[in-house]
Amino acid sequence: MASGMADDFSDTSPRLVAEQAPGDNAAPMSVGELAMKLKRVVEGEFGHVRLRGEISGYKRAASGHAYLSLKDESAVIDAIIWKGVAGALAFAPQDGLDVIATGKLTTYPGRSKYQIVVDRLELAGEGALMALFERLKASLAGEGLFDPARKLPIPYLPRVIGVVTSPTGAVIRDILHRLADRFPSHVIVWPVLVQGDGAAAQVAKAIRGFDAMAPGGPVPRPDLVIVARGGGSIEDLWAFNEEAVVRAIAACRIPLISAVGHETDTTLADYAADRRAPTPTAAAEMAVPVRADLIATVDGFGLRTERTARRYIERGRERLDALSRLLPRRDALLGPQRQRADDLGQRLDRALGDRIARARSLLDRTGSVLRPAMLDRQLSSARAHFDRTGRLLDAVNPDGLLKRGYVRVSARPGGEVITTAAAARAAGALTLHFGDAAVDARVERPTAKPYDKSQQPSATNQPSLL
């Protein structure tokens, strides 16, 4: 019996319809049930793992989640980084980077794949970090962000200095102390994290904030910005290698000094800045001159100016003395003029005497002419000439003829003298001037014939003009 059952169970001959085999008490599982069992086994066995591998096929989905693969020489495993973790990574993942991923292993039943859900992603040692550094440096340099031609000159004596650093560290105290020693200045501190999560975002925001300040606003706009941090490992300084910080420095319109780490430390912020300082203290020394040296320099300029002015005056005096020796003496220069003035004075006295004598002689001659008899003759001659002139005027006066029966005709109005019959007919209104008065008249027969002496009418039938 048992042997027969065994023979039936091991029967592998093809069937059209599945049948329950003798001795088989397990019902067939669904694909989903098997996938879930595998998922529980994998997650239970590998709840927390750390994998080292090279990033391949990294991409960021629109949802914010990141998908990638980790590979080495012999295998590949898919990985996923959820949005919250991807946004908090300390660096930007790139293909080819050697990383260590920490997370839990799980499966994706939809594709029968296993994958790691990454909770933390770190570079696998400083070698990988330096590789990322060189990649970022080459990429940003290719965009011209490190071009020397775009760097701004540092002002000689900035009135306001903006400092981007931690407000509690030794860096800000060193900067303020050195500024106070060299040249006390107005300093505005923008407090930021200089290490760890969110440090790069805060530093970039501070630089953009200083750059956005308007001149003449309630907070004065800095003339110079210093981005500073103390020394540390490459991981400690990594925030200043972030792309956001580098781009903010390159876009800043205010001259900027990068003072990150010690003299041997180099960050991408140093390449993008207008000037690199080996230490924060050195940045303060670059920012302002020494006040005492500046005062000494100004005083030196003042002394040189004074000596130059004094030397100019002395040379002018010497030149004036030399020129004065070439000029003639005053007596020699004015002697001829004085002698000429004396000569003219003497000539003037003589000329006045001669003039008075001539005037007196003329007066005597004129007095003899003005005797009474001579005056009477002159008056009689003038009166006779006046009488002749009056008789001549009476003879030529036209109004004198009016008293002898003549009439003077003039147009009315206007008073123009009428001398012809045609002019009288044209005027129409006339004024007749007699010896004793004037009479207005009007021409009643404008078609009368011209006057003819041979046809002169008698006094009885002469037509009246009035």
Backbone hydrogen bonds, N-H to C=O, Kabsch-Sander energy under -0.5 kcal/mol:
donor,donor_aa,acceptor,acceptor_aa,energy
5,M,1,M,-2.4
6,A,2,A,-2.5
7,D,3,S,-2.0
8,D,4,G,-2.4
9,F,5,M,-2.6
10,S,6,A,-2.0
11,D,8,D,-1.1
12,T,10,S,-0.6
21,A,19,E,-0.5
24,D,21,A,-2.0
25,N,23,G,-0.8
34,L,30,S,-2.1
35,A,31,V,-2.7
36,M,32,G,-2.5
37,K,33,E,-2.2
38,L,34,L,-2.7
39,K,35,A,-2.4
40,R,36,M,-2.4
41,V,37,K,-2.4
42,V,38,L,-3.0
43,E,39,K,-2.7
44,G,40,R,-2.2
45,E,41,V,-2.4
46,F,42,V,-3.0
49,V,103,G,-3.2
51,L,101,A,-2.9
53,G,99,V,-2.2
54,E,71,K,-2.7
55,I,97,L,-2.5
56,S,69,S,-2.0
59,K,67,Y,-2.2
61,A,59,K,-0.6
61,A,65,H,-2.9
64,G,61,A,-1.7
66,A,81,I,-2.9
67,Y,59,K,-2.7
68,L,79,A,-2.1
69,S,56,S,-2.3
70,L,77,I,-2.9
71,K,54,E,-1.5
72,D,75,A,-2.1
77,I,70,L,-2.4
78,D,114,Y,-0.7
79,A,68,L,-2.8
80,I,116,I,-2.1
81,I,66,A,-2.9
82,W,80,I,-0.5
86,A,82,W,-2.8
87,G,83,K,-2.3
88,A,84,G,-0.5
88,A,85,V,-0.9
89,L,86,A,-0.9
96,G,55,I,-2.8
97,L,94,Q,-1.7
99,V,53,G,-2.8
99,V,97,L,-0.7
100,I,122,E,-3.2
101,A,51,L,-3.1
102,T,120,R,-3.0
103,G,49,V,-2.3
104,K,117,V,-1.6
105,L,46,F,-2.0
106,T,115,Q,-3.1
108,Y,113,K,-3.9
111,R,108,Y,-2.1
112,S,108,Y,-0.6
112,S,109,P,-0.6
113,K,108,Y,-1.6
115,Q,106,T,-3.1
116,I,78,D,-2.0
117,V,104,K,-2.8
118,V,80,I,-2.5
118,V,116,I,-0.8
119,D,102,T,-3.2
120,R,102,T,-1.9
122,E,100,I,-2.3
124,A,98,D,-2.8
125,G,123,L,-2.1
129,L,125,G,-1.6
130,M,126,E,-2.9
131,A,127,G,-1.9
132,L,128,A,-2.1
133,F,129,L,-2.4
134,E,130,M,-2.6
135,R,131,A,-2.0
136,L,132,L,-2.7
137,K,133,F,-2.6
138,A,134,E,-2.4
139,S,135,R,-2.3
140,L,136,L,-2.8
141,A,137,K,-2.4
142,G,138,A,-1.8
143,E,139,S,-0.7
143,E,140,L,-0.6
144,G,141,A,-1.6
145,L,140,L,-1.7
147,D,144,G,-1.2
150,R,147,D,-1.4
151,K,148,P,-1.3
161,I,186,H,-2.8
162,G,224,L,-3.1
163,V,188,I,-2.9
164,V,226,I,-3.0
165,T,163,V,-0.7
165,T,190,W,-1.1
173,R,169,G,-0.7
174,D,170,A,-2.4
175,I,171,V,-2.3
176,L,172,I,-2.5
177,H,173,R,-2.4
178,R,174,D,-2.3
179,L,175,I,-2.4
180,A,176,L,-2.4
181,D,177,H,-1.8
182,R,178,R,-2.3
183,F,179,L,-2.1
186,H,159,R,-1.4
187,V,185,S,-0.7
188,I,161,I,-2.7
190,W,163,V,-3.0
190,W,188,I,-0.5
192,V,165,T,-1.4
199,A,196,G,-1.7
202,Q,198,G,-2.0
203,V,199,A,-2.5
204,A,200,A,-2.5
205,K,201,A,-2.1
206,A,202,Q,-2.3
207,I,203,V,-2.2
208,R,204,A,-2.3
209,G,205,K,-2.2
210,F,206,A,-2.4
211,D,207,I,-2.1
212,A,208,R,-1.6
213,M,209,G,-0.6
213,M,210,F,-1.0
217,G,214,A,-1.5
223,D,160,V,-2.7
224,L,160,V,-1.0
225,V,255,P,-2.3
226,I,162,G,-3.0
227,V,257,I,-2.6
228,A,164,V,-2.2
228,A,226,I,-0.6
229,R,259,A,-2.1
237,L,233,S,-1.9
238,W,235,E,-1.0
240,F,237,L,-1.8
241,N,238,W,-2.5
242,E,238,W,-0.5
242,E,239,A,-0.8
246,V,242,E,-2.1
247,R,243,E,-2.6
248,A,244,A,-1.8
249,I,245,V,-2.3
250,A,246,V,-2.4
251,A,247,R,-1.9
252,C,248,A,-0.8
252,C,249,I,-0.8
257,I,225,V,-2.8
258,S,275,R,-2.7
259,A,227,V,-3.4
259,A,257,I,-0.6
261,G,229,R,-2.1
261,G,259,A,-0.5
265,D,262,H,-1.2
269,A,240,F,-1.2
270,D,267,T,-0.8
271,Y,267,T,-0.9
272,A,268,L,-1.7
273,A,269,A,-1.8
274,D,256,L,-1.2
275,R,256,L,-1.3
277,A,258,S,-3.1
283,A,279,T,-1.7
284,A,280,P,-1.7
285,E,281,T,-1.7
286,M,282,A,-2.1
287,A,283,A,-1.7
288,V,284,A,-1.4
291,R,182,R,-4.0
291,R,289,P,-0.5
294,L,290,V,-2.5
295,I,291,R,-2.7
296,A,292,A,-2.6
297,T,293,D,-2.5
298,V,294,L,-2.6
299,D,295,I,-3.0
300,G,296,A,-2.5
301,F,297,T,-2.4
302,G,298,V,-2.4
303,L,299,D,-2.6
304,R,300,G,-2.6
305,T,301,F,-2.6
306,E,302,G,-2.6
307,R,303,L,-2.9
308,T,304,R,-2.5
309,A,305,T,-2.6
310,R,306,E,-2.8
311,R,307,R,-2.8
312,Y,308,T,-2.2
313,I,309,A,-2.3
314,E,310,R,-2.7
315,R,311,R,-2.4
316,G,312,Y,-2.1
317,R,313,I,-2.6
318,E,314,E,-2.6
319,R,315,R,-2.4
320,L,316,G,-2.4
321,D,317,R,-2.7
322,A,318,E,-2.3
323,L,319,R,-2.4
324,S,320,L,-2.7
325,R,321,D,-1.6
326,L,322,A,-0.7
326,L,323,L,-0.7
327,L,323,L,-0.8
333,L,329,R,-2.2
334,L,330,R,-2.6
335,G,331,D,-1.8
338,R,334,L,-2.4
339,Q,335,G,-2.4
340,R,336,P,-2.3
341,A,337,Q,-2.2
342,D,338,R,-2.2
343,D,339,Q,-2.3
344,L,340,R,-2.6
345,G,341,A,-2.0
346,Q,342,D,-2.1
347,R,343,D,-2.3
348,L,344,L,-2.1
349,D,345,G,-2.0
350,R,346,Q,-1.9
351,A,347,R,-2.4
352,L,348,L,-2.3
353,G,349,D,-1.8
354,D,350,R,-2.2
355,R,351,A,-2.2
356,I,352,L,-2.2
357,A,353,G,-2.0
358,R,354,D,-2.1
359,A,355,R,-2.1
360,R,356,I,-2.2
361,S,357,A,-2.1
362,L,358,R,-2.1
363,L,359,A,-2.0
364,D,360,R,-2.0
365,R,361,S,-2.0
366,T,362,L,-2.1
367,G,363,L,-2.2
368,S,364,D,-1.6
369,V,365,R,-1.1
370,L,366,T,-1.3
371,R,368,S,-0.7
375,L,371,R,-1.5
376,D,372,P,-2.1
377,R,373,A,-1.9
378,Q,374,M,-1.7
379,L,375,L,-2.2
380,S,376,D,-2.4
381,S,377,R,-2.1
382,A,378,Q,-1.8
383,R,379,L,-2.4
384,A,380,S,-2.2
385,H,381,S,-1.9
386,F,382,A,-1.9
387,D,383,R,-2.1
388,R,384,A,-2.0
389,T,385,H,-1.8
390,G,386,F,-1.9
391,R,387,D,-2.1
392,L,388,R,-1.9
393,L,389,T,-1.7
394,D,390,G,-2.1
395,A,391,R,-1.8
396,V,392,L,-1.5
397,N,393,L,-0.8
400,G,397,N,-1.1
401,L,398,P,-1.1
402,L,398,P,-0.5
403,K,399,D,-0.6
403,K,400,G,-0.6
404,R,401,L,-1.8
405,G,402,L,-1.6
406,Y,401,L,-1.4
408,R,433,H,-1.9
409,V,407,V,-0.5
410,S,431,T,-2.3
411,A,416,E,-3.1
412,R,429,A,-2.2
415,G,411,A,-1.7
418,I,409,V,-3.0
424,A,420,T,-1.6
425,R,421,A,-2.7
426,A,422,A,-2.2
427,A,423,A,-1.9
428,G,424,A,-2.4
429,A,427,A,-2.2
430,L,441,A,-3.4
431,T,410,S,-2.6
432,L,439,V,-4.0
433,H,408,R,-2.8
433,H,431,T,-0.6
434,F,432,L,-0.6
434,F,437,A,-3.3
435,G,402,L,-0.7
439,V,432,L,-3.0
441,A,430,L,-2.7
443,V,428,G,-2.4
444,E,442,R,-0.6
448,A,445,R,-1.5
455,Q,452,D,-1.0
456,Q,453,K,-1.6
